[in-house]
Amino acid sequence: MPKIKTNRSAAKRFKKTASGKYSFSKSHASHILTKKSRKRKRSLRQSQIIHTSNMREIRQLLPNG
């Protein structure tokens, strides 16, 4: 049987936490920052945890952790 391949685009976007959840960083934080409020830019810096309804899809994309 062939090995299961990791989806490389997902591997660049999601990281597995110590508790087994997946974290990701928010989008829209790289350019055109002058029109965005200070509060919005500050919230874009925080990483987020994947919602439980999407966990199954992410696990299939990243079978090897």
PyMOL commands that set and color helices and strands:
alter all, ss='L'
color gray80, all
select helices_A, chain A and resi 8-13+38-44+52-61
alter helices_A, ss='H'
color red, helices_A
select strands_A, chain A and resi 14-16+22-25+47-49
alter strands_A, ss='S'
color yellow, strands_A
deselect
rebuild
show_as cartoon
